[in-house]
Each structure stands twice: as structure tokens, then as C-alpha cells.
């Protein structure tokens, strides 16, 4: 393993692959929140995958006919029915935004997660050929992505909470739940913690699972990069291939499940915001 002709240690190799292509004054900062740091690779792959969803939706829309669906249209109808079923199970009232938004979230998160299935060295090594020495290709292994998605959902829960319950009803939900009217200060503290826990858990769950998956792929890649030397390659390379294949098959489940969980929790939180009483 080398970077610009210099051999990297295992730790440097992992750190290199987990470093974003960043611009801004705060790129070197160790702070969790960096106000002046832009992860260009995260933005690029997120936008490209989002555009791919738009393109596929446009193509499906052009192929929809009154007859028997086939091919891509059939897959799209299955996805729509699948998402609508999840909404019907937890959402109390019809809402024209929830279905399209939930489908978009599921597909977008799924595609971002699926970038983890691309061989870890393929795109970063290709990027080096054009002078890009850092490239992190899985947007959901960047906490800024998952937190932005979760905060968007959180903002919608506040919007619908105010819209459905009114300002007085929304504030009331913080005053008298869960301990009743005689413990208002405790109710406020507990309600605020409960509300803030929603975006934090939503973002950290997705980030943690995908980050861990990427790390395992990197550790498996190290088997072939550091141990498979000379005759040892006869043992280590087949082991690397076997581990890669096994983890890939398992990670397919993780990638899909995490997208599904993110979508379902989004629907649940928005459903709770539509309830007259918490």
C-alpha cells in the first residue's frame, strides 16, 4: 500500500480511506461540528445518487401505461406498495407528502449505503490518477450526512406538530407529559430530552452501522495488502477473498435494513407529530 510512492502503514491506510476530501478553514479541526468545512466527496456522491433517483423516476413515469407493468415499472410499483404498507401501519391520517418523501428517503439512503459495496480501493485509486488524494465514497459514513437527514426529519416533526396541534397544543405536549400537571419542570426536561434523542439516535444509528461496515472492509483489505507477500499469498489471498465475499453478503442485509429502519422511524416520528395527544 502506498500513497504517492510512499508506503503506508496499516493505521495510515485506514486513516487515509476514512478521511474526506475537505475544503475550508476548519478541515484540520478536531471538533465534532465544523462550521467552515465542506466534504466535497460526500456532497458529490450524495448529489449524484439523488440525481440517479430523479432520472429513474422520470424514466418510470414515461413507461407507465394502463396495461400490465413490466421491468422497471414493475419494480417501482412493488417499492411504492411496500412503502405505502409501512405508512398505513403507523400513520394515522392520509398525507400527500409522506408517501413520496418516505420512498425518496428509502431509495436515497439505500443507494448511499450501497456505495459501501464498491471495492474500497477502486474509486480512491482512480481519483489519485486525476490528482485527488482523498476520497470517501460512502456518504452515510460521514456524520454530517446522517445528521443532516435526521435534522430534516426533526424539522418536519416540529412543523407538523405545530400545524396539527397548534402552538398552544404543541407547547402543552411539553408541559404535561409524562408526569402530569404537578411536575411541569420535570415534564419539560424529559420532553426536550425525548425530542432531541430522536434526531441523534436516527443519525448515529445509520452512521455507526455504515462506518463499522466500511472499517471491516478496510481491515479485510489489509490482509491482502500487508500479509500476502511471497508464498504467504497462497494462504492469505484466498482468505481475503473468502472474508470479503462473506462480509459482502452479510453487509447487503445491513445496507438494506438500515435504509428500511431510517424510513420507518421517519414515518413513525411524523405519525406521532400528527397525533392530537402525545
Residue pairs with C-beta under 8 A, 6 or more apart in sequence:
1 7
1 8
1 13
1 225
1 226
2 8
3 12
3 16
3 133
4 128
4 133
8 16
10 222
10 226
13 218
13 222
13 225
14 215
14 218
14 219
14 222
16 124
16 134
17 120
17 124
17 136
17 214
17 218
18 136
18 141
18 214
18 215
18 218
19 134
19 136
20 39
20 40
20 41
20 42
20 134
20 136
20 142
21 39
21 40
21 41
21 132
21 134
21 135
21 136
22 37
22 38
22 39
22 40
22 134
23 37
23 38
23 40
24 34
24 36
24 37
24 38
25 36
25 37
26 34
26 35
26 36
26 37
27 34
27 37
29 37
32 143
39 136
39 142
39 144
41 134
41 135
41 136
41 137
42 136
42 139
42 142
42 144
42 145
45 112
45 115
45 137
45 138
45 139
46 112
46 139
46 145
49 108
49 111
49 112
49 115
49 139
50 108
52 111
53 104
53 107
53 108
53 111
56 72
56 76
57 76
59 72
60 72
60 73
60 76
63 71
63 72
63 73
64 73
65 73
69 77
79 103
79 106
79 107
80 99
80 103
83 99
83 102
83 103
83 106
83 263
84 99
86 102
86 263
86 264
86 267
87 98
87 99
87 102
87 267
90 264
90 267
90 268
90 271
91 98
91 267
91 270
91 271
91 274
92 271
92 274
92 275
93 274
95 270
95 274
98 267
98 270
101 266
102 263
102 266
102 267
105 149
105 262
105 263
105 266
106 259
106 260
106 262
106 263
107 259
109 140
109 149
109 206
109 258
109 259
109 262
109 263
110 255
110 256
110 259
112 138
112 139
112 140
112 145
113 138
113 140
113 210
113 254
113 255
113 256
113 258
113 259
114 255
115 137
115 138
115 139
116 138
116 140
116 141
116 210
116 213
116 214
116 217
116 251
116 255
117 248
117 251
117 252
117 255
118 137
120 214
120 217
120 218
120 221
121 221
123 135
123 137
124 134
124 135
124 137
127 133
127 135
136 142
138 210
138 214
139 145
140 146
140 206
140 207
140 210
140 258
141 207
141 210
141 211
141 214
142 207
143 203
143 204
143 207
145 207
146 202
146 203
146 204
146 206
146 207
147 199
147 203
147 207
149 202
149 203
149 206
149 262
150 198
150 199
150 200
150 202
150 203
151 199
151 203
153 198
153 199
153 202
153 266
153 269
153 270
154 195
154 198
154 199
154 269
156 270
156 273
157 198
157 269
157 270
157 272
157 273
158 273
160 270
160 273
160 274
161 170
161 173
161 273
162 170
164 273
164 274
164 275
164 276
165 172
165 173
165 276
169 276
173 191
173 277
173 278
174 187
174 188
174 191
174 192
175 181
175 184
175 187
175 188
176 184
176 187
177 187
177 190
177 191
177 278
178 187
178 190
178 191
179 186
179 187
179 190
180 187
198 269
202 262
202 265
202 266
202 269
205 258
205 261
205 262
206 258
206 261
206 262
209 254
209 258
210 254
210 255
210 258
213 247
213 251
213 254
213 255
216 247
217 244
217 247
217 251
220 240
220 243
220 244
220 247
221 240
221 244
223 236
223 239
223 240
223 243
224 233
224 236
224 237
224 240
227 236
228 236
228 237
228 240
272 278
